[in-house]
């Protein structure tokens, strides 16, 4: 696999947010990622949800047209990697699964609907890489169109991250009906926002960090409005925020707001964002917030860069999960090594499972923490639904399917076996587990494995003699593959 040099690395990050779709193209340059191209379109996806929680036809059409324009821009760059992430609205939309194929066709890349926790992790990564303060304890606040993330960390390390289902779009639509702004509506919006945060507030309150940063476009816009209009003390503080609230109330109507630093098209959501920010300042005891440019898109590009340099956050996530659920490290490592070696023998067409397979092997016995009976089913469920930083939902589903197929009958994954690389990954994992049970660590040349229309295994006679249960396990394996109409032949050689 090609590993780009630091100087040559060029990445793209596309953020399908609840309020806006945004694109960054950046190039790694020394110790920074320099943004070469940035685009933003106010799609208002969250406002395009109907009463049943589905995206309307108009909302989907607008989104697809935007993605097609983004695709045209991306084609103009020689990218080492690109990642398209979707956040709150596509997490909750009832018809997001039906919408995704058309959206992926329009942008030309897979779209990952990331969890709120993964969103927070990427936001923090973007912020921390833009700050020259490796030991600083900090709080990062990101207020989006559909959700708000709070992340607590020290330097590059995240200590705590939570996502709250409150964002600027719903807060604006729910409390400022028809665009009307008055004191009672603002107080109700602020109290509602505080109710979302109060139970989780203690770890994020002042005293647990030294600097609070605001990474979202909402926070930056509010800070710019306060500064340009000389409101309060001119900062993102309680005084500045309250002064802006009073100014909005004085206008009385969203359509009448006219202030330096505030584009007319953003006023309708900024009023709700201000209510959320005031709630956080009051609930967490924040004196002052520092607005920063970096956020989710920068975090996505840094994550792509680290993967290209073989410093993959997913590796750590797997290790943390294995440790948390008391996986036997020696057994897991043996299966991972064996599975990877067998998979190479099988000559897959692509690299989809090259990394996923060893990670599955490291977690293959994780389900034993629930029960030894059917542990493969428990493992599959745990991996699919766990918060695994760095992994996409699609990757976790692929891993879950592999883990489900690691033992027992293959009928449960029969519909996926026609995918040749998936079938080879299943075979490699099952054989690695089988060899571990037979207490065998194969050495090069000891067995040869092939899979095309049928499976062919060649193994030394001496190996079968030294490992007496191996013949039994192989016979069982042949029966499992026979049930899904795949012939599995075993031949011995001297």
N, C-alpha and C positions, 0 to 999 in steps of 0.2 A: 504494500500500500504506500502511495506517495505521501511523504511527510513534508509539508511546505516549510521553507526556511522562515525565520522570523521576519526577514526583510520582504519576502514575497507574499506573505499571508494576506489575503483579502477576503473579507467575510461580509455577509448580508444578514440582517435581522429584520423580520417583518412581524409587527405586533398588531394583531387583530383585536383591538380593545373594544370596550362597550360603547365608548363615545367616539373615538377616532381610530382609523387605521393608519399606522405609521411605518415608515421604512428607513433603515439606515444601511448604508454601504460604508464599510470602514477598512482601513489598512493598518496592520500592526507595524508600528514604527518605533523601534527602540523599546522603551518601557510603557508605551501608550498605544492606544488604538485611535487613529486619526479618522474622523468622519469625513468621507469624500462626498457623499450625497445623502440628503435627508428629505423625506416627503411626508406630508400629513394631509389626510382627507377626513373631514368631519362626517363620518358615515351615520352616527347616532344609532348604532345597532340595538342598544338596549331600549331605545324608544320605539323600535320596530317589533317589539314582542306584542302579540295580541292577548286577549283575555285568557286564552288557554295556555299561554306561555310558549307559543310557537312564533317563529319569525314569519312576518308577513311576506307575501310575494314581492311587494315593493322594496322591503328591506333587503331581501336576498338579491334582487336585481341590482340595487345600488351597490351592494357589497361585491358582487361579481364584476361589475363594470370597473370598480376601483382596483380589484385584484388584477384584472387584465392590464390596466395602466401600469401597475407596479411591475408586472411580468415584463413588460416592454422595457422598463428602466433596467431591470436586473439583467436582461440579455445584453445590455451594453457594457457589462463588466466581466472580466475573467476572474470568477470567484473560486476560491479554494473550498468554500463551504457556505451554505445558506441554511437558515432555520426559520420556519414560520410558526409562530405560537399564537394561540387564541386563548382569551382569558374569560372573565366572568360570564358574559352573555352567552357565549357558545357552550359554556359549562352547564348552563341551566336551561337553554332552549330545548323544547321537547322534540323539535325536528332537526337538531343540529347534525345528527348522523346522516339524515337524508340530504342535507345541504352540502356536507363536506366533499363528496366526489366532484360536484360541479365547481366548488371553490378551489379544490386542488388542481383541477384541470385548467382553471383560469390563471392561477399563479404559477403553475408549473413545478410545484414542490409539495411534499407532504405537509399537512397542517396538523400541528400537535395541540390538542386542547389540554393545557397544563393545569395542574391543581393550584389552588391558592397558595399553598406552601411552596411549591416549586416556583411560582411567580415571585414570591417574597425572596426566595434564595437568589434568583437571577437579578432581582432589583438590587439586593445587597451587594452582589458581586460587582455590578456595574458601578455602584457608589464607592465601594471600598477601593476599587482599582483606580478611581479618579482622585483619591485623597492620599496625600503623603503623610499619613499618621498611623503607622503600623501597630501602635499600642493603645490607640484611642478607644475608649468605651463609648459607643454611640447608639442612638436610636434612629432608625430610618422609617419615615412615614411616606406611604404612597397612597394617594386618594385617586382612584380611578372612576370610570363611569359606572361600573357595576360592583366593585368591591374595594375594600381598603386593607392594606397590608401594614403590619407593624413588625419590624425586625430589630432585634437587639443583638449587638455583637461587639467584639473587640478586634480592632484591626481587620484582617481578612476573614476572621472566624465568626460564624453565626452561632449565637448561643440560644436564641429563641425566635421563632417566626410564627405568626398567626395571621390568617386571612378572615376578614369580617364581611358578611354579605350586605354591605351598605356602600352605595356609591353616589356620585353626583347626579346621575340621571333620575333615578327613582326618588331621591330626596327632593330634587327640584320639582318633579311632577306631582309628588304627593302633598307637598306643603305650600307650594306657591301656585295654586290652581289658577289657570288662565293667565299666568304671568304676574299675578297680583302680589305685591310685597308689602307687608306691614309688620309691626312689632310682634303681634301675637303669633303670626305664622312663623317668624324667625325663632321665637322662643320655643314653639312646639317642635320645630325641626331640630333645634339644638338638643332639646331634652330627649327626643327620639334617638338621635345619634349617640348620646351619652349612654342610653340604655343598652346599646349594642356593645359598648366597650367596658362598662363598669365592672362586670364580673371578671374579665381577663386583665384588668388594668394594673394590679399591684406590681408585677414584674417590670412593667414599662414606665413606672412613675419616676419622676425626678429623684435623683439620688442613686439610681441604678445605671446611670450613664452620664457622660460629661457634655456631649453635644448632641442636639437633635437636628436631623437633616430631613428636608422635604424633597423627594425625588420626582414627584409626578408633575405633569404639565399643569395640573390644577394648582398645586402649591406654588409653583414658579409664577404662574399668571397672577395669583393673588398677591404674591410678594411684589411683583412689578407694578401692579395697580396702586398698592399702598405707597411704594416709593415715589412713583411719578406724580401722585396727587398729594404727597406730603401729609398723609393721614397718620394720626396718633404720633408715635415716635418714629414713624417712617420704616418700621421693621415688621417682620412676621412675629409679633408679640400680641399679648392680650389687648393692649391699648390700640395697636394698629388694626387688628382684626375687628374689634368693636367699633372703631371709627369707620371702617369700611361698611360694616353692617348698617350703621346709622345712615350712611350716605345712600346705600341701596334702598333703605326704607323711605328716605326722603324722595327718591324718584318715584316710588309707589307702584311702578309697572316696569316689567323687564324691557318692553319695547321703548321705554323712555330713557333707559340708562345710556349715558354718553360720558365716558371718562377716558382720559389718556391711559394707554396701556391695556385697554379692554376692547377686543374686537366685538362688534355687535353679535356675530354668530356664536360667540362663546358665553354671552351673558346669561342665557337660559340655564346653563349647567353650573356656571361659577357660583350662582347664588346658593345652590345646594351644597357645593363643595365648601363654601365658606362656613355653612352651618356645621358640617362635619369637622372642619379644622378647629373651629371655636370649641366644639365639644371635646376634642382631643386635648387642646390646650388646658381646658378647665379640668378634665378628668385626670390627666397625667401630671398636672402641675408644671407645665412647660413655660419657661419665661421667654424663650426666643427660639425660633426655628431658622436654620440656615438652608436656603434653597440651593439645590445643586442641579446641574444639567444632566448628569449621568442617571441612568435608571435601567428599566427592563431591557431595552434594546442594546445598550452597552453591555449589560450582563450576558445577554445571549451571545454577543460577539466574543466576549472574553471566554465564555464557556466553549465556544467553537475553537478558539485559539488553544486553550488548554488541552482539548481533546487532540488537536493536531500535534501537540508536543508530548503526547502520551502521558498527560497528567489529567486523567479522567475522573471527575467527581463520582461517576457511577461505580468505579472500583471501590472507593471508600464507602459508598452507600451499601454495597453488597457485604463488605467486611463488617460494617456496623450491624446490619441485620443478622448476619450469622452469629456474631458475638452476643447480641441481645437475646437470641433464642437458643443459645447453648449448643450450636452445631459442633460436632466433632471435627476439629480443624484438619487433623491428619487424614481422616477418611475423605473429607470434602476435597482436599488438595489432590489426593490420589485420583479421585474420579475426574476432577477438572483436567488434570494433566493427561489422563488416558483419553478422555473424550476429545480434547483438542487434537491429540495425535491421530486418533482414528478419523476425525473429520477431515484432516488434511489428506489422509489416504483416499478418502471418498471423492476428492476433487470437486468441491461445490462450484457452481457457476458464478456465484456472487459472494459478497462478504457480510450479508445480513446477519448470519448466525456465528460469524467468527468470534465476536466478543460475547454475544449473548449466551452461547453454549457453555463456555467455561463458568460464567456467572451462575447459570442454572445448576451446573454441577456443584458449585460451592454451596448452593442453597437446597440441593436435592433432598436432604433429610430434615429440612426445617420444620416440616409438618409433624415430626415426631414429638414436638412440644405439646401438640394437641392429643395425638393418639398414634400408636404404632400401627394400628389397623387403618388402612387407607391413608397412610401418611402422605402419599403422592397427591391425593385430592386436597388435603389440607394445605400442602405446600403451594399448590397451584392457586388456591383461593387467597392465601396470605400474600403471595408475590403480586398477584393482579391488583389487590386492593390496598397494599401498603403504600406509605409515602416514602418513595425511594428517590431522593434528590438526584437530579440529572437524567432520570429515565422519563421517557414519554409514556403516555397511556398505551400507545401501540406497542412499544417495546415490552412493557409489562404484560400485556396480553399474549404476545408471542412467547415470552418466557413461561407464563402460566400454562400455556398449551403444551410446551415442551415438558414441563414438570409433570403435568397430568399424564403424559405419554411415557414416562420413564419406566413404568412397570405395569404389569397386568395386561388386559386385552387392549388391542389397538383400534377396536371399533369406535371407541369414543373420540378418536381424532382421524377417522378414516377419510372424512371429507377434505382434510388438509394434506393428506399424504401425496396426492398428485403433484403438489409443489415439490419438485425434486430436492431442492436444498433443505426444505423442512424435513422431508423423509430421511435425508442423510443425517441431519442433526439429531433426529429421534433415534436412528440406528446407532449413532456414535454414543449418545448418552446412555441408551439401554445397554449397549455392550460394555461401556465403562463401568456401569453399576454392576452388571453381571460379573465382570472380572474381579471387581472389588469383593463381591460376595464369595467368589471362589478363591479369594486371597491370592490373586495373581496380579502382578505388575508386569505387563508385557514389555519386552525389550525389542528394539528394532529388528525386524526380520522374523520375529517369533510367530506373528500372525499377519495375514494379508486380507484386507477387507475391500470388497468392491460392491457397488450398487448402481445398476442401471434399470433394466426391466425386472431384474431379479437380484437377489443378494447372494454373493459368493464369499465364503470364508475359507481360507486355507490356514491350517495350524499344524505346528510340529507334533508328531506322535508323542515325543518325549514330554511335551507340555501337558498333554492329556493324562499321561501316566503320573506325572508329578502332582497334578491337581485333580484328584479323582472326582470331585463334584462338578467339574467343569462340563463334562459330557451331559450330565443331568440338566444343568442350566441351559445349555445350548439346545437340547431337545425341546425344552419348554419354550424357548425363544422361537424355534422353528414353527411350533404350533401357533403361536401368537401371530406371526406374519402370515401363516397359511390362512388364518381366519379373515384376513383382508386381501386375500388373493395375491400375495407376494411370495414367490418361491424362494426359499432360503436353503442353499446347499452348503454342506460342510465337507471339506476334503482335507485329509492329512498328508503331510510330506515329511521326509526324513530330515 
